[in-house]
Amino acid sequence: MLKQKVLKIIHVIPSLRKGGAERLLINIISELHKREDVSCLIIALNEGNDYQELTTNLPIKVCNSKVDLSVLKSNRADINEFYEIVHKFKPHIIHSHLFEAEILSRWKILKGTIYFSHIHNNEKQFLNFDLSKFYIKRTLTNFYEKQFMLRKYKRCNNNFIAVSKHTETFLKDVFPYSFYKNIYYLPNAIDYNYFYFNKVEGNFIPEYKFVTIGRLVDNKNQMFLVDVIEELHKRNIKATLDILGDGENREAIDLKIKKKNLQNYIFLHGNVSNVKEFLQKSSLYLHAATYEPFGLVILEAMASGLPVISLDGGGNKELLVNGKNGFMISKPSASLFADKIVKSIEDKFLYNRMSEKANVFAKEYDIKNYIKRLIILYYDQIEKYYASKMTV
């Protein structure tokens, strides 16, 4: 019966600042918004949108509701604005992204609503309690927040979407066994047609010109790539690297670049809107994250025809096949990383083969295929819900 109606979905996220979760959400809503059988809405809990160009025509409401959980004091919640929006929209599905959105959107469980949690990374709040660290306030807070959410998840028969096998394994390590049946592996997706670029068919000649994209924070590890470029220069290879993104480590990275006298070869561009132009003009995508729950930027690079040289960050392991669409380095060695760069650039046959494979591989993660699977998952859970009510 529901399939004859419009499926109404609310996606909740802390903000639309730069990030992988935010970008995936925009890809999802952009596709859902094209469908006549779906009505969707983004609720952002904070001001700020770094994707103005991509979200111009998308339905977005900024909501100032807040929830503050406290171990020692009473929990505080200012949720009226959020639930006013929700009640007016009347969603079949509430789909949340990142932990702040988890807490607020589950504060009151709405009858007849199906809940999805999109788990984009190994949230520290979900970690199992470590007795040896019980004296650390953050450990106690995380434990309290986890117990709070487990009760909410149980009440609403919550569904979990894991963005990678790595994240799926994490969830099964930290959640009760009874939750396993509601954990679904649905790897991230990109707008393949937007990023597609065929380097092999054109007159593209691979050079030592590279790009990397990500927030300038410790786990993204751009510092390591400065060492890699230095290693290539020691081999008399004048490689260049464009670093796209911004963050707390920008000043430290800039200082290291200058200290190694590489300011004419490594460029900090900050956040840019023309990402695909950088990808199309580069020869390889370099990825140095020490922890990577999935790696959307890796897929975007592959769609642009770029072989990828990457460190093993966990979740990105399923995206790289050595010698097929790039190389994965198991340990942070600038020398080993540089070896794979040289091999990829100097062997033109290998480069062209990896570029072609990268295009083909990325297409499997196109957002259009993803949305079909997501809609099926939505309807499956709705049907299960109504079936369970009929048997009561």
C-alpha positions as CSV (number, residue, x, y, z in Angstrom):
1,M,0.0,0.0,0.0
2,L,2.8,2.4,0.9
3,K,4.4,1.9,-2.5
4,Q,1.5,3.7,-4.0
5,K,2.4,6.8,-2.0
6,V,5.3,9.1,-1.8
7,L,8.1,7.8,0.5
8,K,9.0,10.6,2.9
9,I,12.5,10.7,4.3
10,I,14.3,13.0,6.6
11,H,18.1,13.0,6.8
12,V,19.6,14.6,9.9
13,I,23.3,15.7,10.1
14,P,25.2,18.1,12.4
15,S,26.1,20.5,9.6
16,L,27.0,20.7,5.9
17,R,30.7,21.6,6.5
18,K,33.3,19.9,4.4
19,G,33.6,16.2,5.1
20,G,33.0,12.7,3.6
21,A,29.7,12.1,5.5
22,E,28.4,15.5,4.4
23,R,29.4,14.9,0.8
24,L,27.7,11.5,0.7
25,L,24.5,12.9,2.1
26,I,24.4,15.6,-0.6
27,N,24.9,12.9,-3.3
28,I,22.1,10.8,-1.7
29,I,19.6,13.7,-1.5
30,S,20.5,15.0,-5.0
31,E,19.5,11.7,-6.4
32,L,16.4,11.2,-4.2
33,H,15.2,14.7,-5.1
34,K,15.0,13.7,-8.8
35,R,12.4,10.9,-8.0
36,E,8.7,11.6,-8.1
37,D,8.0,8.7,-5.6
38,V,10.2,10.3,-2.9
39,S,10.0,13.4,-0.8
40,C,13.1,14.2,1.2
41,L,14.4,16.8,3.6
42,I,17.8,17.6,5.1
43,I,17.8,18.9,8.7
44,A,21.2,20.4,9.7
45,L,21.6,21.0,13.4
46,N,24.1,23.8,12.9
47,E,24.7,26.7,10.6
48,G,27.3,26.5,7.9
49,N,27.3,25.0,4.4
50,D,30.5,24.5,2.4
51,Y,28.5,23.0,-0.5
52,Q,26.4,26.0,-1.5
53,E,26.8,25.3,-5.2
54,L,25.7,21.6,-4.9
55,T,22.8,22.3,-2.6
56,T,21.1,25.3,-4.3
57,N,18.0,23.3,-5.2
58,L,17.9,20.8,-2.3
59,P,15.4,21.0,0.6
60,I,17.3,22.0,3.7
61,K,16.2,23.3,7.1
62,V,18.7,24.5,9.7
63,C,17.4,23.6,13.2
64,N,18.9,25.0,16.4
65,S,17.7,22.2,18.7
66,K,20.4,20.8,21.0
67,V,20.8,17.9,23.4
68,D,23.3,17.8,26.2
69,L,23.9,14.4,27.9
70,S,25.6,14.6,31.3
71,V,27.0,11.8,33.5
72,L,26.7,13.8,36.8
73,K,23.9,16.2,36.0
74,S,20.5,16.0,34.5
75,N,20.3,15.7,30.7
76,R,19.2,18.8,28.9
77,A,17.3,19.0,25.7
78,D,15.9,21.8,23.6
79,I,14.2,19.8,20.9
80,N,11.0,21.6,20.1
81,E,12.1,23.1,16.8
82,F,13.4,19.8,15.6
83,Y,10.2,17.9,16.3
84,E,8.0,20.7,15.0
85,I,9.8,20.2,11.6
86,V,9.5,16.4,11.9
87,H,5.8,16.5,12.8
88,K,5.0,18.8,9.9
89,F,6.9,16.7,7.4
90,K,5.5,13.4,8.7
91,P,8.4,11.1,7.6
92,H,8.3,7.4,7.1
93,I,12.1,7.3,7.5
94,I,14.4,9.2,9.8
95,H,18.0,8.7,8.6
96,S,20.8,10.2,10.8
97,H,24.4,10.9,10.1
98,L,27.1,11.3,12.8
99,F,26.7,11.0,16.5
100,E,25.3,14.4,17.4
101,A,22.4,13.7,15.0
102,E,22.0,10.2,16.5
103,I,21.3,11.6,20.0
104,L,18.9,14.4,19.0
105,S,16.9,12.4,16.4
106,R,16.3,9.5,18.9
107,W,15.4,11.7,21.9
108,K,11.8,10.9,21.2
109,I,11.0,7.7,19.3
110,L,8.1,8.4,17.0
111,K,5.5,5.7,16.5
112,G,5.3,4.4,12.9
113,T,8.7,5.9,11.9
114,I,11.6,3.7,10.7
115,Y,15.1,4.7,11.9
116,F,18.4,4.4,10.1
117,S,21.8,5.3,11.5
118,H,24.5,5.9,8.9
119,I,27.8,4.8,10.5
120,H,30.5,6.7,8.6
121,N,33.4,5.9,10.9
122,N,34.3,4.0,14.0
123,E,32.6,6.3,16.5
124,K,34.5,6.6,19.7
125,Q,31.2,6.7,21.7
126,F,30.5,3.2,20.6
127,L,33.8,1.7,21.9
128,N,33.6,-1.0,24.5
129,F,34.3,0.2,28.0
130,D,37.9,0.1,29.0
131,L,38.2,-0.4,32.8
132,S,41.8,0.6,32.8
133,K,40.7,4.1,31.6
134,F,37.6,4.5,33.9
135,Y,39.2,7.5,35.6
136,I,39.3,9.5,32.3
137,K,36.2,11.7,32.1
138,R,35.8,11.2,28.3
139,T,35.8,7.4,28.8
140,L,32.9,7.7,31.3
141,T,31.0,10.1,29.1
142,N,31.4,7.8,26.0
143,F,30.2,4.9,28.1
144,Y,27.1,6.8,29.3
145,E,26.3,8.0,25.8
146,K,26.6,4.5,24.4
147,Q,24.3,3.1,27.0
148,F,21.8,5.9,26.4
149,M,21.8,5.2,22.6
150,L,21.6,1.4,23.0
151,R,18.4,1.8,24.9
152,K,17.0,4.1,22.2
153,Y,18.2,1.8,19.4
154,K,16.4,-1.1,21.1
155,R,13.2,0.8,21.4
156,C,13.0,1.8,17.8
157,N,14.5,-1.4,16.3
158,N,17.2,0.8,14.8
159,N,18.8,-0.1,11.5
160,F,22.5,0.6,10.9
161,I,24.3,1.2,7.6
162,A,28.0,0.4,7.6
163,V,30.0,2.3,4.9
164,S,32.7,-0.4,4.7
165,K,33.5,-4.0,5.8
166,H,35.9,-2.4,8.3
167,T,33.0,-0.4,9.8
168,E,30.7,-3.4,9.7
169,T,33.2,-5.5,11.7
170,F,33.6,-2.6,14.2
171,L,29.8,-2.5,14.8
172,K,29.7,-6.2,15.4
173,D,32.5,-5.8,17.9
174,V,30.9,-3.1,20.0
175,F,27.1,-3.8,19.7
176,P,25.1,-6.6,21.3
177,Y,24.5,-9.7,19.2
178,S,20.8,-8.9,19.0
179,F,21.6,-5.9,16.8
180,Y,23.5,-7.9,14.2
181,K,20.4,-8.6,12.1
182,N,19.9,-4.8,11.6
183,I,23.4,-4.0,10.4
184,Y,23.6,-3.5,6.6
185,Y,26.8,-3.2,4.5
186,L,26.2,-0.4,1.9
187,P,29.5,1.0,0.7
188,N,29.7,4.7,-0.1
189,A,29.0,6.1,-3.5
190,I,29.9,9.0,-5.8
191,D,28.4,10.9,-8.7
192,Y,30.4,9.0,-11.2
193,N,29.4,11.0,-14.3
194,Y,30.4,14.2,-12.6
195,F,33.9,13.0,-12.0
196,Y,34.4,10.7,-15.0
197,F,37.5,11.5,-17.1
198,N,39.2,9.1,-19.5
199,K,42.9,9.8,-19.5
200,V,43.8,6.9,-21.8
201,E,41.7,8.0,-24.8
202,G,43.1,11.6,-24.7
203,N,46.5,13.0,-25.1
204,F,47.3,12.7,-21.4
205,I,51.0,12.1,-20.6
206,P,51.6,11.0,-17.0
207,E,54.0,13.3,-15.2
208,Y,55.1,13.6,-11.6
209,K,52.1,15.8,-10.8
210,F,50.0,14.6,-7.9
211,V,47.0,15.6,-5.8
212,T,45.5,14.7,-2.4
213,I,42.3,15.8,-0.8
214,G,41.2,15.9,2.8
215,R,40.9,17.9,6.1
216,L,44.3,18.9,7.4
217,V,44.2,16.9,10.6
218,D,46.4,14.3,12.1
219,N,44.7,11.1,10.8
220,K,44.7,12.4,7.2
221,N,48.5,12.5,7.6
222,Q,49.5,15.0,4.9
223,M,52.8,15.5,6.8
224,F,53.8,12.1,5.5
225,L,53.3,13.2,1.9
226,V,55.8,16.0,2.4
227,D,58.3,13.4,3.2
228,V,57.3,11.4,0.1
229,I,57.8,14.4,-2.2
230,E,61.2,15.1,-0.5
231,E,62.2,11.5,-1.2
232,L,61.4,11.9,-4.9
233,H,63.4,15.1,-5.0
234,K,66.4,13.2,-3.5
235,R,66.1,10.9,-6.5
236,N,66.2,14.0,-8.8
237,I,62.5,13.8,-9.6
238,K,60.9,17.2,-9.4
239,A,57.5,16.0,-8.3
240,T,54.7,18.4,-7.4
241,L,51.8,17.9,-5.0
242,D,48.5,19.9,-4.7
243,I,47.0,19.6,-1.3
244,L,43.2,20.4,-1.2
245,G,41.5,21.0,2.1
246,D,41.9,23.0,5.3
247,G,42.2,22.3,9.0
248,E,44.1,22.7,12.2
249,N,47.4,21.3,10.8
250,R,47.7,23.8,7.9
251,E,50.3,26.0,9.6
252,A,52.4,23.0,10.7
253,I,52.3,21.5,7.2
254,D,53.2,24.8,5.7
255,L,56.1,25.1,8.1
256,K,57.4,21.6,7.2
257,I,57.1,22.4,3.5
258,K,59.2,25.6,3.9
259,K,61.7,23.8,6.2
260,K,62.4,21.3,3.5
261,N,62.5,24.0,0.8
262,L,59.6,22.5,-1.1
263,Q,57.4,25.6,-1.3
264,N,57.7,25.6,-5.1
265,Y,56.6,22.0,-5.4
266,I,53.9,21.5,-2.7
267,F,50.9,23.8,-2.7
268,L,48.3,24.3,0.0
269,H,45.1,25.4,-1.8
270,G,42.6,25.2,1.1
271,N,39.0,24.3,0.3
272,V,38.3,24.6,-3.4
273,S,35.2,24.2,-5.5
274,N,36.9,23.0,-8.7
275,V,38.1,19.6,-7.3
276,K,37.6,17.7,-10.5
277,E,39.8,20.1,-12.4
278,F,42.7,19.3,-10.1
279,L,42.0,15.5,-10.5
280,Q,41.9,15.8,-14.3
281,K,45.2,17.6,-14.5
282,S,47.0,15.2,-12.1
283,S,48.7,11.9,-12.8
284,L,48.2,10.1,-9.5
285,Y,46.1,10.5,-6.4
286,L,48.1,10.1,-3.1
287,H,46.3,9.1,0.1
288,A,48.2,9.0,3.4
289,A,45.4,8.6,6.0
290,T,46.3,6.5,8.9
291,Y,42.6,5.8,9.5
292,E,40.1,5.8,6.7
293,P,36.6,4.4,7.3
294,F,36.0,4.2,3.5
295,G,37.5,6.9,1.2
296,L,35.1,8.7,-1.1
297,V,37.9,10.9,-2.5
298,I,39.7,7.7,-3.6
299,L,36.7,6.8,-5.7
300,E,36.3,10.3,-7.1
301,A,40.0,10.2,-8.1
302,M,39.5,6.8,-9.8
303,A,36.5,8.0,-11.7
304,S,38.8,10.8,-13.0
305,G,41.1,8.1,-14.3
306,L,43.7,8.4,-11.5
307,P,45.5,5.4,-10.2
308,V,45.8,5.7,-6.4
309,I,48.8,5.2,-4.1
310,S,47.6,4.9,-0.6
311,L,48.5,3.8,2.9
312,D,46.4,1.2,4.6
313,G,43.8,3.1,6.6
314,G,41.5,0.2,7.3
315,G,38.3,0.9,5.4
316,N,40.0,1.9,2.2
317,K,41.4,-1.6,1.9
318,E,38.4,-2.8,-0.2
319,L,39.0,0.0,-2.8
320,L,42.5,-0.9,-3.9
321,V,43.8,-3.9,-5.8
322,N,47.6,-3.7,-6.1
323,G,48.8,-3.3,-9.7
324,K,45.1,-3.1,-10.9
325,N,43.9,0.4,-9.9
326,G,46.8,1.5,-7.8
327,F,49.0,0.4,-4.9
328,M,48.5,0.1,-1.2
329,I,51.5,0.5,1.2
330,S,51.2,-1.4,4.4
331,K,53.5,0.8,6.4
332,P,54.3,4.5,6.4
333,S,57.6,4.4,4.5
334,A,58.3,7.4,2.3
335,S,60.8,5.3,0.3
336,L,58.3,2.4,-0.4
337,F,55.6,5.0,-1.3
338,A,58.0,6.7,-3.7
339,D,58.9,3.4,-5.2
340,K,55.3,2.7,-6.2
341,I,54.9,6.3,-7.6
342,V,58.0,5.8,-9.8
343,K,56.8,2.4,-11.0
344,S,53.3,3.8,-11.8
345,I,54.6,6.8,-13.8
346,E,57.6,5.2,-15.6
347,D,55.8,2.1,-16.8
348,K,53.4,3.7,-19.3
349,F,51.6,0.4,-20.1
350,L,51.0,-0.2,-16.3
351,Y,49.8,3.4,-15.9
352,N,47.3,3.2,-18.8
353,R,46.0,-0.2,-17.5
354,M,45.5,1.1,-14.0
355,S,43.9,4.2,-15.2
356,E,41.4,2.2,-17.2
357,K,40.7,-0.2,-14.3
358,A,40.3,2.8,-12.0
359,N,37.5,4.1,-14.2
360,V,35.8,0.8,-14.4
361,F,36.1,0.1,-10.6
362,A,34.7,3.5,-9.6
363,K,31.6,3.0,-11.8
364,E,30.5,0.2,-9.6
365,Y,30.1,2.8,-6.8
366,D,27.9,5.2,-8.8
367,I,25.3,6.9,-6.7
368,K,22.5,5.8,-9.1
369,N,23.1,2.1,-8.2
370,Y,23.5,3.1,-4.6
371,I,20.1,4.8,-4.5
372,K,18.3,1.7,-5.9
373,R,19.8,-0.4,-3.1
374,L,18.9,2.2,-0.5
375,I,15.3,2.5,-1.6
376,I,14.9,-1.3,-1.5
377,L,16.4,-1.3,2.0
378,Y,13.9,1.4,3.1
379,Y,10.9,-0.5,1.8
380,D,12.1,-3.8,3.2
381,Q,12.2,-2.3,6.7
382,I,8.8,-0.6,6.3
383,E,7.2,-3.8,5.2
384,K,8.8,-5.7,8.1
385,Y,7.5,-3.0,10.5
386,Y,3.9,-3.3,9.2
387,A,4.1,-7.1,9.1
388,S,5.2,-7.2,12.7
389,K,2.2,-5.0,13.7
390,M,-0.2,-7.3,11.9
391,T,1.0,-10.3,13.8
392,V,0.6,-8.6,17.2
